[in-house]
């Protein structure tokens, strides 16, 4: 959505622009966690000095054959809270559903995610405030972790991708539920859909957790209908009609209320069912034989 659209909406609704501080804090927290992980990883000690960027000493990266993303070893990520089905279900370490979204596999992984978090997070936080966007970010990351754990049971998963796709999903639903207040509706819609499609397409590559992408996107998409609803043009104007004895209508239209209710049901039901299945040790692949294609699609260039 363009800044002109947002400004137009604020002028009609009398909204004030929030100061974005949560999004930068999230970025700083992720970078700080990555630094701590690299300190604990201590590549020179564990690989006898066979590291990338040796001048960083303790903070140097694992050999490229082990981690091409310039980051720590998988064992270090496991130690620090990476998402792993066996540890979540069998060892009762449910906290990994949250801690995994603050870990990253490498510098490239961290930079890509944080760049997108800044791009989407700051824009949404300025419009809706830190509480609503914080809720979207955390619950979307949690939803992504649940879906990932249900389908990826033989590998570990880390990253803020679920939370990031949740912000994208929320931006899409915000546009849909507040459709009448934007001028360039179709341009904004196609732009958001294009960015989302690229991120989901990247998830089809090997070693990228697309289930976290999908789970986070769906959770954020439905949360957007619940948390990011705005008054619509034409409805607020009717409040002045009460001066002439007419009954003023609600500032929200019936369609918005319907979408809010349906989306709230989907969020609660989806997270509840997913968590119950995970705690029972269910394998999502047994209930959906083709779903593994959503995470990795084999081609002549790579296999899954």
Secondary structure, 3 states (H helix, E strand, C coil): CCHHHHHHHHHHHCCCCCCCCHHHHHHHHHHHHHHHHHHHHCHHHHCCCCCECHHHHHHCECCCCCCCCCCCCHHHHHHHCCECHHHHHCCCCCCHHHHHHHCCCCHHHHHHHHHHHHHHHHHHHHHHCHHHHHHHHHHHHHHHHHHHHHHCCCCCECCCHHHHHHHHHHHHHHHHHCHHHCCCHHHHHHHHHHHHHHHHHHCCCCCCCHHHHHHHHHHHHHHHHHHCCCCCCCCCHHHHHHHHCCCCCCCCCHHHHHHHHHHHHHHHHHHHHHHHHHHCCCCHHHHCCCHHHHCCCCCCCCCC
